[in-house]
Amino acid sequence: MSKIEFVSYQLVPASFNPWRKVFLEVADEIMGVLAHPELELLHFGSSSFMVAGKGIIDISVLYKPGKLAQAVTHLTQFGFVNQHSDNPFPDTRPRKDIAVMYQGEMFQVHAHVIEQGSDEHVKQKKFKVYMLENPEARLEYEAQKRQVIAQGLASQDEYGKAKAPFVKRTLSTL
């Protein structure tokens, strides 16, 4: 029996929260429930590599070439909905949103539907490995996130755009 319950996504202002080990537990539970023989699942983003931030659990739902619609349908069956954003990802690379209850606490989840083996998939894996192996990079990323919040950029769209230079700069070196 699963330890999580899928519930409606709540669009909340961006905030800076400490990293907690529970993020790994929640991601593992989500991936266990979403497991499907045609999909690969990857926990990525700050919650996967011990960086403080919004505390959103990012999961890549990696589908085989030509199977995008099946991957989206799979997520929809669990209650995932279209991305909550003024500037959403395109339909060819959607993000689906949901929340989960785990041990009495709600966690927001972003499911990024990406083709397995694509450049983006490869970059996500490299970025995660790099961040896990480089504590100084994690500290730098956290500092940038703190600065973004201190500037009053609290919408998820603003927050994401403001922290993007760190990610882009790091990816350009990998």
N, C-alpha and C positions, 0 to 999 in steps of 0.2 A: 504494500500500500504506500502511495506517495505521501511524502511529508509536506507537500505544497498544495495550495488551492489556488487556481487561477481566478482572478477577480478583475474588475474594471480598472483600466489604467487611469492614473490621476496625474494631470499635467501640473507640476509643481515648479515654483521658481528654482533656478539653479542655486545651489548652496555649496559650501565647502565642509565636507564631513570626513572624519578620520577613516582610513582604511580599516576594515575589520575582516577577520578570518571567515565570518559568516557569509561573506560575499561568495567565497569559493564553494561553501556548502550549498547555498541557494542555487548557484549556477549548475553544480553537479546534479541537484534534484531536478532542475528544469530540463537539463539535457537528457536525463534518464527518462523523464516522461515523454519528451519529444522524439526520442530515439526512433529511427525508421531505417530499414535496410537500404533505402535509396538516398539517404542523406548522411552527411558528416556534420557534426556540430563542433563549434570552437568557441570557448569562452575567451573573449579578448577585451581590450580596453582596460581602463584604470583598475577596475575591480578585479581583473585577472592578474595584474602584476604589481599589486600592493601599493597603489598610489591613491592618496586621498582625493576626494572630489565629490561629485553629485551622488555617488553611491548607486548609480543605475547599473544594472547587470546587462552587458552587451554580449549577445550570442550571435555568431555567424551561423546561418543555416545554409549549408553548402550543398548545392544540387548538381547533379550531373548535367552536362550540356543538353539543352533542349527540354529540360524538366522543370523550368521555372514555375509554370502554372501548378504543377503537382506539389511543389514545395509550398507555395502560397496557400493552396487548398489545405494542405496538412496543418499549417498554422491556424488557419481560419477555424478549423474543427475544434481547436482548443479555446477559441474566443479572441484570438489576436485581431486587432483592428488596424486600419491604416494609420500611418505615422501622424502624430500630433505635431505639426510644424507649419509655419507660413511658407517654408521653402523645402518641401519634401523631396526625398530621393525620387528619381524617375521610376516609372512602372517597370522598366527593364532591370532595375536594381532596387527593389522596394525595401522599406523598413516597416515592420509590423510591431505594434506596441501592445503590451498587456502588463498587468501587475500580478504578483503572487503574494499569498500570505504564507509565512514560514515562522513557526514558533511564536505566533501572535503578532508578528511584525510584517508590514507591507513593504515590498520591494518592487520598484518599477523595472520593467524589462524591455529592451529594444532588441528585436530579432532582425538582423541584417541578412537579407536573402541574396546570396552571392553565388555565382557559378564556381564550382569546385575547380581548383587549379588556375583560376583567372589571376591576372596581375594583382588585383585587389586582395584576393585570398592569400597569395604569396607574401605581399607586403604586410598584411595583418600578422601573419605568423612570424615574420622577421622582426617586426616592431615589438611584438610581445616578448620574444626571446631576448632582444636587445635590452628592453626595459628590465626584465627579470635579472639579467646579468650585470646591470649597471646601476647601482644604488645612487650614484651622483646624478644620473639622468632622471631617476625617479624624483629626487629632491628638487631638481630644476623644474620639472613638469609641475610638481605640487606648488612651487613658488609662483609659476605663471598662473595657475588656477586661482591661487589666493589673490593675486593682483587683479585678475578679471572680476572676481566677486567684489573686491575693494573698490573697483571702478563703478560698481552698481549695475553691472551687466548681468541681470538675473533671468532673462528669458533663455530657454534652452537654446534657441537659435543664435542669440547674441553670444552666449557663453561658448558655444561650439565654434563659432567663427573667430572669436578672440583667442582661443587656445590653439587654433589650427596651425599657426606658424611654427610652433614647437614640433608638432607632428610632421609637418611637411619638411622642415629642416632636417629632422632626424631621419626620415625616410630617404631623403636625398643622399644620405651618407651610407645607407645599407646596401 
